[in-house]
Structure formats: structure tokens, C-alpha cells
Amino acid sequence: MSFKISFISILFIVLATSHSIHALVLRRPQGVEDKSIKLPALFDDGALGDITNRFYKQVPRVKYTVREWDPDFYPVACISESQSNNKCPISDMKVYDVTYEDCPQPWTMCRCNGAVVSPERLFEFFGRVPVKARAEIRHMFAWPEQPGLAAYAFGPDIGLTNPLQTKDGKQDMNAIIHEAGHVLDQGASDSPEMLDALSKDSCVLRPYSQVSRGENLGNAMVMTYFKMINRSEYDRVHNEKEMSCMQNQLDFMERRYAERMNPGGTCPPRLHKNSERKHVPGGILTKRDLELLQRDLPDSTWTRHEDHGMYPHGHMHDHPNHF
């Protein structure tokens, strides 16, 4: 089995044996491409949310219905993620099928009882992700707070470790749109078109964009969605903040993602099937369960984007599945 790994500094591979988790630390090998971006940032990290978050309220709420799963049944992906870095005891998880009025097939979401985001906010905010983009996301996870970690994306799944609100209590959708950007990336951040755009531009959106091309695309996705919500207000901010220094990146994002990031419409066929349903009596995994438990990955080549730097003073690591 081959693994496709992108390193920022250190790779932690977590191996599950019996009931314990072990960490193996590997140093970044020589010759790995540096995907950081050397362009200056246009916005400070905190300023972007002040601009964009008030516009998410303009997105119509999508009505939804919720069905909670029977106890002791969980998607395999949720079991695996709950055990990765000991995020949540399985017995503390609840699983929901959430069906939105714009799509007949429900999304399966897993929430730890100690998660910092409420079930209602999780369901409502995910419904504000444009349906054509939402159709490419498989599972949503909500976990307890982890120091410095805002959210992450792993393949088609998104995990949240923050309450989707700012410190002063205002709603904050930037994290979930950023992670949706990782799911929708699918090689776009390393494409010749994006590399050409970066070579022609003189800035990126914010300091966190400098960490890697993938983080740059996730941040640019926020502005793409902003433009789809309110083009006239976007144009005003674009002119006031002199965003022409990253115009080629913005043009690339609009060409590639405008249709998927445009609110409204109905969903196309879902890109991913739900992970396998598993019965775990009492929420207790046996030694045999741990030996057999593997994510249903295509050749285990998904990349995990952990966004520690979504907010100031953090760091981001890209690495494959840790379970």
C-alpha cells in the first residue's frame, strides 16, 4: 500500500495497536518541494473575517430535517477519526442523517457530546455551503476543542474543533468555507494555471496563505464565495483594499469554482458514498476491531489539512491519515 505524503516540517504517523495510540516522528526528507508562498499578505489574519462574515447572513437558510442513528451504530470514518489523536470516546458520539431541502440524499454527521459547536449550528452552517460544493463533501465531524486547531479537511471529510463564532460571539463561517476549499482543491492549488497566477501576482490574501499553496486556495475560496453572495459589495471591497495585486489568483478561482460556490440551485449526484456502517456494542472497540479498522480510502492517498494557523499564532501540517 502506497502513501502520498506532503510535509511542512514534521510528520506524525499514529499507529493503533490494541487500546493504545503510538506516535512515530519522521523528519522532513531532503528534496521535498517547498510549497510555501513568498508573496506579502494583503490582509492581517483577523481583518478578513470582519469583512466577510457579515455577508454570510445574506445566504438564505436551507431548511433541513434530522434523524439520529440508533445507539452503538457509527460510520467507519467517524470511528477512525474519533480515535485519531483521541478526539472522542466512541460511546460519546452521536450520529445524524441531515437532509436539506435542496438535496434528497442526507449527509451523515458525527458529533462528540463535548464538541464546541452545537448540533444546530453545525447543521445550519453546513447548509449555507453552496449545494454544488456541499455535494462533494462526504461527512462532517464536530469534536471538542483542541489547542490551536480550528478545523481540518481529510479527503472529502471536514472536522470542526471550534464553535464557528468569533470571540465576541459573532458567527464565523470562514473556517467551514476554507475547509470546503480543501475538499474542492483536487489538485487545483498545484495546477499550472494557479502557479502561473501566483507568478504574475504580487500578493496573497492573508499571512496564513503564505504557508502553502493549498492554504492559499482555501483562503481564496472565502473571497470567491463572498463574490458569489454579493458582487457589488465584493467589488467595493476589492477596490478599497486594492486587491488587484492578487487579481490573477481571483480570476482563476472564479473560472474554476464560480458555479460550485454560487448559492442556490439543487444538488448534482453526490461525489462520495457514505462510509460503511459499523455496530460497536457499548461503544467499545475490541483488539480485533482495532486491527481491522481502516478508513475506506482510495489507495490511502488522501491528504489531511490541519488548520492550526486559521487564527493568528498557529501552524499547519499536511499529512495522511493517522489512524
One Martini backbone bead per residue (centre of mass of N, CA, C, O) as a GRO file, in nm:
protein
  323
    1MET     BB    1   0.096   0.037   0.024
    2SER     BB    2   0.055   0.367  -0.062
    3PHE     BB    3   0.190   0.697   0.016
    4LYS     BB    4   0.079   1.040   0.012
    5ILE     BB    5   0.309   1.299   0.114
    6SER     BB    6   0.292   1.612   0.290
    7PHE     BB    7   0.531   1.844   0.410
    8ILE     BB    8   0.637   2.089   0.648
    9SER     BB    9   0.814   1.939   0.899
   10ILE     BB   10   0.636   1.715   1.056
   11LEU     BB   11   0.560   1.370   1.087
   12PHE     BB   12   0.271   1.210   1.215
   13ILE     BB   13   0.237   0.867   1.298
   14VAL     BB   14  -0.045   0.683   1.385
   15LEU     BB   15  -0.057   0.381   1.573
   16ALA     BB   16  -0.277   0.114   1.617
   17THR     BB   17  -0.262  -0.074   1.927
   18SER     BB   18  -0.497  -0.195   2.059
   19HIS     BB   19  -0.556   0.066   2.313
   20SER     BB   20  -0.327   0.231   2.168
   21ILE     BB   21  -0.122   0.521   2.091
   22HIS     BB   22   0.130   0.584   1.848
   23ALA     BB   23   0.427   0.783   1.777
   24LEU     BB   24   0.587   0.879   1.473
   25VAL     BB   25   0.886   1.052   1.396
   26LEU     BB   26   0.946   1.247   1.102
   27ARG     BB   27   1.155   1.387   0.891
   28ARG     BB   28   1.207   1.594   0.650
   29PRO     BB   29   1.290   1.529   0.348
   30GLN     BB   30   1.488   1.552   0.104
   31GLY     BB   31   1.342   1.720  -0.182
   32VAL     BB   32   1.100   1.858  -0.083
   33GLU     BB   33   0.867   2.062  -0.175
   34ASP     BB   34   0.823   2.404  -0.158
   35LYS     BB   35   0.484   2.550  -0.092
   36SER     BB   36   0.545   2.813  -0.026
   37ILE     BB   37   0.477   3.172  -0.008
   38LYS     BB   38   0.656   3.490  -0.088
   39LEU     BB   39   0.420   3.672  -0.058
   40PRO     BB   40   0.251   3.922   0.045
   41ALA     BB   41   0.003   4.038   0.260
   42LEU     BB   42  -0.302   4.211   0.258
   43PHE     BB   43  -0.410   4.082   0.523
   44ASP     BB   44  -0.489   4.035   0.821
   45ASP     BB   45  -0.610   3.772   0.990
   46GLY     BB   46  -0.860   3.933   1.132
   47ALA     BB   47  -0.988   4.111   0.892
   48LEU     BB   48  -1.148   3.917   0.706
   49GLY     BB   49  -1.389   3.844   0.892
   50ASP     BB   50  -1.505   4.133   0.913
   51ILE     BB   51  -1.587   4.133   0.607
   52THR     BB   52  -1.737   3.843   0.549
   53ASN     BB   53  -1.943   3.746   0.778
   54ARG     BB   54  -2.187   3.943   0.717
   55PHE     BB   55  -2.261   3.793   0.435
   56TYR     BB   56  -2.373   3.514   0.525
   57LYS     BB   57  -2.659   3.623   0.609
   58GLN     BB   58  -2.755   3.640   0.297
   59VAL     BB   59  -2.787   3.345   0.311
   60PRO     BB   60  -3.013   3.128   0.276
   61ARG     BB   61  -3.181   2.915   0.454
   62VAL     BB   62  -3.174   2.567   0.481
   63LYS     BB   63  -3.381   2.333   0.512
   64TYR     BB   64  -3.414   2.067   0.767
   65THR     BB   65  -3.362   1.726   0.862
   66VAL     BB   66  -3.346   1.490   1.147
   67ARG     BB   67  -3.166   1.174   1.208
   68GLU     BB   68  -3.101   0.959   1.456
   69TRP     BB   69  -2.913   0.717   1.543
   70ASP     BB   70  -2.864   0.436   1.668
   71PRO     BB   71  -2.716   0.293   1.903
   72ASP     BB   72  -2.390   0.164   1.820
   73PHE     BB   73  -2.385   0.329   1.545
   74TYR     BB   74  -2.123   0.376   1.289
   75PRO     BB   75  -1.915   0.525   1.098
   76VAL     BB   76  -1.601   0.445   1.018
   77ALA     BB   77  -1.491   0.733   0.995
   78CYS     BB   78  -1.573   0.818   1.285
   79ILE     BB   79  -1.410   0.614   1.437
   80SER     BB   80  -1.133   0.690   1.331
   81GLU     BB   81  -1.141   0.994   1.415
   82SER     BB   82  -1.192   0.951   1.722
   83GLN     BB   83  -0.901   0.800   1.756
   84SER     BB   84  -0.757   1.031   1.646
   85ASN     BB   85  -0.607   1.178   1.902
   86ASN     BB   86  -0.839   1.131   2.103
   87LYS     BB   87  -1.111   1.299   2.049
   88CYS     BB   88  -1.332   1.051   2.112
   89PRO     BB   89  -1.543   0.861   2.251
   90ILE     BB   90  -1.761   0.657   2.106
   91SER     BB   91  -1.988   0.676   2.332
   92ASP     BB   92  -1.992   1.014   2.275
   93MET     BB   93  -2.138   0.966   2.010
   94LYS     BB   94  -2.329   1.117   1.746
   95VAL     BB   95  -2.560   1.037   1.480
   96TYR     BB   96  -2.651   1.203   1.165
   97ASP     BB   97  -2.917   1.265   0.943
   98VAL     BB   98  -2.905   1.527   0.694
   99THR     BB   99  -3.176   1.689   0.528
  100TYR     BB  100  -3.205   1.889   0.254
  101GLU     BB  101  -3.418   2.059   0.038
  102ASP     BB  102  -3.178   2.051  -0.205
  103CYS     BB  103  -3.145   1.732  -0.112
  104PRO     BB  104  -3.228   1.392  -0.087
  105GLN     BB  105  -2.951   1.326   0.032
  106PRO     BB  106  -2.796   1.262   0.310
  107TRP     BB  107  -2.592   1.368   0.574
  108THR     BB  108  -2.332   1.238   0.766
  109MET     BB  109  -2.297   1.311   1.117
  110CYS     BB  110  -2.048   1.372   1.376
  111ARG     BB  111  -2.088   1.411   1.742
  112CYS     BB  112  -1.952   1.515   2.016
  113ASN     BB  113  -2.064   1.593   2.327
  114GLY     BB  114  -1.796   1.802   2.358
  115ALA     BB  115  -1.852   1.992   2.148
  116VAL     BB  116  -1.828   2.338   2.048
  117VAL     BB  117  -2.044   2.270   1.844
  118SER     BB  118  -2.354   2.276   1.772
  119PRO     BB  119  -2.587   2.107   1.607
  120GLU     BB  120  -2.740   2.350   1.482
  121ARG     BB  121  -2.491   2.495   1.363
  122LEU     BB  122  -2.385   2.268   1.194
  123PHE     BB  123  -2.636   2.234   1.012
  124GLU     BB  124  -2.676   2.528   0.915
  125PHE     BB  125  -2.389   2.597   0.802
  126PHE     BB  126  -2.372   2.366   0.599
  127GLY     BB  127  -2.625   2.474   0.438
  128ARG     BB  128  -2.450   2.737   0.334
  129VAL     BB  129  -2.322   2.561   0.154
  130PRO     BB  130  -2.310   2.516  -0.150
  131VAL     BB  131  -2.453   2.247  -0.301
  132LYS     BB  132  -2.226   2.182  -0.516
  133ALA     BB  133  -2.012   2.164  -0.289
  134ARG     BB  134  -2.151   1.980  -0.081
  135ALA     BB  135  -2.157   1.723  -0.277
  136GLU     BB  136  -1.827   1.677  -0.215
  137ILE     BB  137  -1.912   1.611   0.073
  138ARG     BB  138  -1.940   1.366   0.313
  139HIS     BB  139  -1.837   1.441   0.612
  140MET     BB  140  -1.918   1.558   0.942
  141PHE     BB  141  -1.726   1.688   1.219
  142ALA     BB  142  -1.747   1.716   1.589
  143TRP     BB  143  -1.522   1.849   1.833
  144PRO     BB  144  -1.334   1.913   2.065
  145GLU     BB  145  -1.115   2.110   2.175
  146GLN     BB  146  -0.800   2.204   2.017
  147PRO     BB  147  -0.510   2.331   2.046
  148GLY     BB  148  -0.505   2.561   1.771
  149LEU     BB  149  -0.747   2.413   1.636
  150ALA     BB  150  -1.001   2.472   1.400
  151ALA     BB  151  -0.957   2.271   1.145
  152TYR     BB  152  -1.035   2.007   0.896
  153ALA     BB  153  -0.917   1.811   0.612
  154PHE     BB  154  -1.012   1.472   0.475
  155GLY     BB  155  -1.061   1.472   0.189
  156PRO     BB  156  -1.423   1.469   0.206
  157ASP     BB  157  -1.369   1.562   0.503
  158ILE     BB  158  -1.492   1.746   0.799
  159GLY     BB  159  -1.342   1.915   1.083
  160LEU     BB  160  -1.448   2.049   1.405
  161THR     BB  161  -1.286   2.272   1.680
  162ASN     BB  162  -1.508   2.500   1.660
  163PRO     BB  163  -1.796   2.728   1.706
  164LEU     BB  164  -1.842   2.932   1.470
  165GLN     BB  165  -1.710   3.180   1.635
  166THR     BB  166  -1.627   3.454   1.776
  167LYS     BB  167  -1.523   3.598   2.067
  168ASP     BB  168  -1.789   3.802   2.038
  169GLY     BB  169  -2.024   3.592   1.904
  170LYS     BB  170  -1.987   3.580   1.608
  171GLN     BB  171  -2.029   3.457   1.322
  172ASP     BB  172  -1.817   3.186   1.156
  173MET     BB  173  -1.756   3.065   0.816
  174ASN     BB  174  -1.459   3.050   0.717
  175ALA     BB  175  -1.373   2.765   0.803
  176ILE     BB  176  -1.577   2.596   0.627
  177ILE     BB  177  -1.492   2.721   0.354
  178HIS     BB  178  -1.196   2.650   0.366
  179GLU     BB  179  -1.239   2.340   0.382
  180ALA     BB  180  -1.395   2.320   0.120
  181GLY     BB  181  -1.149   2.401  -0.047
  182HIS     BB  182  -0.990   2.142   0.005
  183VAL     BB  183  -1.194   1.947  -0.121
  184LEU     BB  184  -1.196   2.114  -0.409
  185ASP     BB  185  -0.911   2.116  -0.511
  186GLN     BB  186  -0.787   1.866  -0.669
  187GLY     BB  187  -0.500   2.023  -0.769
  188ALA     BB  188  -0.533   2.335  -0.816
  189SER     BB  189  -0.294   2.458  -0.638
  190ASP     BB  190  -0.078   2.294  -0.851
  191SER     BB  191  -0.147   2.419  -1.102
  192PRO     BB  192  -0.047   2.589  -1.373
  193GLU     BB  193  -0.255   2.820  -1.338
  194MET     BB  194  -0.181   2.897  -1.044
  195LEU     BB  195   0.122   2.938  -1.084
  196ASP     BB  196   0.086   3.165  -1.286
  197ALA     BB  197  -0.069   3.356  -1.104
  198LEU     BB  198   0.154   3.383  -0.885
  199SER     BB  199   0.375   3.496  -1.084
  200LYS     BB  200   0.190   3.768  -1.147
  201ASP     BB  201   0.164   3.831  -0.859
  202SER     BB  202   0.207   4.044  -0.535
  203CYS     BB  203  -0.011   3.871  -0.361
  204VAL     BB  204  -0.188   3.768  -0.077
  205LEU     BB  205  -0.443   3.761   0.144
  206ARG     BB  206  -0.282   3.616   0.392
  207PRO     BB  207  -0.052   3.482   0.597
  208TYR     BB  208  -0.168   3.185   0.572
  209SER     BB  209  -0.117   3.169   0.258
  210GLN     BB  210   0.204   3.124   0.283
  211VAL     BB  211   0.232   2.824   0.374
  212SER     BB  212   0.050   2.728   0.115
  213ARG     BB  213  -0.126   2.653  -0.162
  214GLY     BB  214  -0.367   2.526  -0.017
  215GLU     BB  215  -0.420   2.767   0.180
  216ASN     BB  216  -0.460   2.975  -0.039
  217LEU     BB  217  -0.714   2.846  -0.162
  218GLY     BB  218  -0.891   2.845   0.092
  219ASN     BB  219  -0.892   3.156   0.117
  220ALA     BB  220  -0.993   3.225  -0.173
  221MET     BB  221  -1.272   3.090  -0.136
  222VAL     BB  222  -1.395   3.307   0.040
  223MET     BB  223  -1.397   3.526  -0.187
  224THR     BB  224  -1.565   3.372  -0.391
  225TYR     BB  225  -1.819   3.357  -0.216
  226PHE     BB  226  -1.854   3.656  -0.166
  227LYS     BB  227  -1.904   3.722  -0.466
  228MET     BB  228  -2.161   3.540  -0.498
  229ILE     BB  229  -2.335   3.694  -0.286
  230ASN     BB  230  -2.185   4.007  -0.338
  231ARG     BB  231  -2.066   4.184  -0.592
  232SER     BB  232  -2.077   4.484  -0.513
  233GLU     BB  233  -1.927   4.455  -0.239
  234TYR     BB  234  -1.680   4.321  -0.349
  235ASP     BB  235  -1.593   4.553  -0.534
  236ARG     BB  236  -1.553   4.755  -0.309
  237VAL     BB  237  -1.333   4.599  -0.155
  238HIS     BB  238  -1.140   4.562  -0.390
  239ASN     BB  239  -1.083   4.869  -0.425
  240GLU     BB  240  -1.011   4.959  -0.133
  241LYS     BB  241  -0.782   4.710  -0.101
  242GLU     BB  242  -0.625   4.648  -0.357
  243MET     BB  243  -0.669   4.339  -0.504
  244SER     BB  244  -0.498   4.340  -0.776
  245CYS     BB  245  -0.242   4.182  -0.660
  246MET     BB  246  -0.455   3.902  -0.694
  247GLN     BB  247  -0.616   3.870  -0.968
  248ASN     BB  248  -0.527   3.596  -1.091
  249GLN     BB  249  -0.636   3.423  -0.863
  250LEU     BB  250  -0.931   3.520  -0.871
  251ASP     BB  251  -0.984   3.435  -1.163
  252PHE     BB  252  -0.927   3.138  -1.129
  253MET     BB  253  -1.143   3.081  -0.913
  254GLU     BB  254  -1.387   3.165  -1.082
  255ARG     BB  255  -1.353   2.969  -1.317
  256ARG     BB  256  -1.357   2.704  -1.128
  257TYR     BB  257  -1.597   2.793  -0.878
  258ALA     BB  258  -1.858   2.957  -0.931
  259GLU     BB  259  -2.074   2.737  -0.962
  260ARG     BB  260  -2.023   2.593  -0.677
  261MET     BB  261  -2.039   2.892  -0.508
  262ASN     BB  262  -2.335   2.926  -0.584
  263PRO     BB  263  -2.613   2.997  -0.460
  264GLY     BB  264  -2.826   2.752  -0.498
  265GLY     BB  265  -3.017   2.513  -0.610
  266THR     BB  266  -2.932   2.180  -0.695
  267CYS     BB  267  -2.809   1.873  -0.661
  268PRO     BB  268  -2.588   1.674  -0.756
  269PRO     BB  269  -2.432   1.408  -0.764
  270ARG     BB  270  -2.275   1.242  -0.539
  271LEU     BB  271  -1.932   1.176  -0.497
  272HIS     BB  272  -1.981   1.020  -0.213
  273LYS     BB  273  -2.000   0.763  -0.018
  274ASN     BB  274  -2.069   0.635   0.256
  275SER     BB  275  -1.952   0.493   0.507
  276GLU     BB  276  -1.944   0.230   0.684
  277ARG     BB  277  -2.151   0.050   0.887
  278LYS     BB  278  -2.109   0.010   1.251
  279HIS     BB  279  -2.107  -0.217   1.520
  280VAL     BB  280  -2.065  -0.088   1.871
  281PRO     BB  281  -2.089  -0.219   2.157
  282GLY     BB  282  -2.083   0.035   2.389
  283GLY     BB  283  -1.835   0.178   2.234
  284ILE     BB  284  -1.634  -0.082   2.216
  285LEU     BB  285  -1.321  -0.169   2.120
  286THR     BB  286  -1.154  -0.418   2.003
  287LYS     BB  287  -0.867  -0.554   1.907
  288ARG     BB  288  -0.982  -0.649   1.637
  289ASP     BB  289  -1.097  -0.380   1.546
  290LEU     BB  290  -0.822  -0.230   1.535
  291GLU     BB  291  -0.696  -0.417   1.317
  292LEU     BB  292  -0.941  -0.366   1.095
  293LEU     BB  293  -0.941  -0.065   1.106
  294GLN     BB  294  -1.024   0.119   0.807
  295ARG     BB  295  -1.021   0.341   0.582
  296ASP     BB  296  -1.205   0.424   0.282
  297LEU     BB  297  -0.948   0.445   0.074
  298PRO     BB  298  -0.783   0.561  -0.213
  299ASP     BB  299  -0.480   0.439  -0.161
  300SER     BB  300  -0.414   0.635   0.076
  301THR     BB  301  -0.407   0.961  -0.065
  302TRP     BB  302  -0.500   1.139   0.136
  303THR     BB  303  -0.509   1.469   0.263
  304ARG     BB  304  -0.425   1.645   0.554
  305HIS     BB  305  -0.573   1.951   0.684
  306GLU     BB  306  -0.439   2.140   0.947
  307ASP     BB  307  -0.580   2.440   1.098
  308HIS     BB  308  -0.384   2.625   1.306
  309GLY     BB  309  -0.360   2.909   1.121
  310MET     BB  310  -0.646   3.042   1.103
  311TYR     BB  311  -0.523   3.168   1.343
  312PRO     BB  312  -0.320   3.325   1.516
  313HIS     BB  313  -0.024   3.153   1.606
  314GLY     BB  314   0.002   2.915   1.395
  315HIS     BB  315   0.007   2.581   1.249
  316MET     BB  316   0.064   2.366   0.964
  317HIS     BB  317  -0.033   2.029   0.864
  318ASP     BB  318   0.053   1.783   0.625
  319HIS     BB  319  -0.117   1.462   0.627
  320PRO     BB  320  -0.203   1.161   0.667
  321ASN     BB  321  -0.348   0.922   0.802
  322HIS     BB  322  -0.330   0.823   1.164
  323PHE     BB  323  -0.473   0.534   1.223
   0.00000   0.00000   0.00000
